[in-house]
Amino acid sequence: MTPYQNVPPMGSQPGYRPPEMPRPQPNPAYMAERRLLRQSANYFGIAAILYFVVNISASLLLSFLIQLSYQFTGRQLFGNSEVSYYLLNMGVYILSFTVAFGCYLLFLKMPWRVAVPFRPVDFGTMLLSIPASFALSVIGSILTSILSLLFAVTGYQPVTSDITTPVTLPGLVLYFILLAVLPPVFEEIAFRGILMQSLRRFGDGFALLISALLFGLFHLNMVQAPYAFLLGLWFGYLVLRTGSLRISMVLHACINLSAGVMSILMNGMGEDMLVLVNLIYIVFWITTGVASVLFLILRTRGPLGLYPAQTWMRTGQKVGVYFSSVAMIVALLAIFFFMIQNFVRVA
């Protein structure tokens, strides 16, 4: 019989209690890392909440000012309702990202040059990464279509609130600025820059995963979220490998520019022609994408993996701690609330 049994040993006095095993003391380095990770998560959660607050309040305020101007002058602001629409969206977009991620950067007390690496990138690597990015975007679109079909079985289907297609030349210019200039700059600085770089102290793999996941969720709909997650992983990997946001900004701009051009060209196209164009688009980019990836691997010197994490916590533990912080939970609830709004009942 062991000295830790419940029954008193022979010859002992009534009321005998076995000695307690000493409790293991927590690793101070582990606990410090856990606190630091939770602090980072709370900072980002606060920044995300600020993003939604600024986005909603700025939209209401600017819409009110446009309506007020119309009431007093009897004409649309800037003389064009389409121009007013795009300028309104641009103003809200810039303000939301600037306030939210500017505050996050201030919370972290992180130097700008560390948060936003901007080294020169080899031209060959940049060029070969373009077809690979388009191939991945095609795969993401296919997965999104499959996911939409699965959701349709439940009686609901995810949708996205696309930007209105322009009909005037000034509107066309602003449309492409809003689609192919602002997101590649602001979103790359926010997610592959400030967010991912701030999390690299917990391991490059963890930083890449979290930044891509939040990038996908920030699109606020299940149509774009899986697609954005895949591209976020690819863009983030290239940023970590090259040490520069230049490559992700260029690739992001190419993807968005192509989406805008295709949207305008395919508008009003017949069903048969639409299917043919989509098929050619898919085959072309998958083929060239596979070839470009092979060339990228051949020209890469050294290992293709990321730097291993020098941390006390396992990846699963870090993910659990990050998404269980109070501010992050509130931010996730807000994200899922807006995602639910982007579902429609299938007729």
Disulfide bonds with the S-S distance in Angstrom:
none
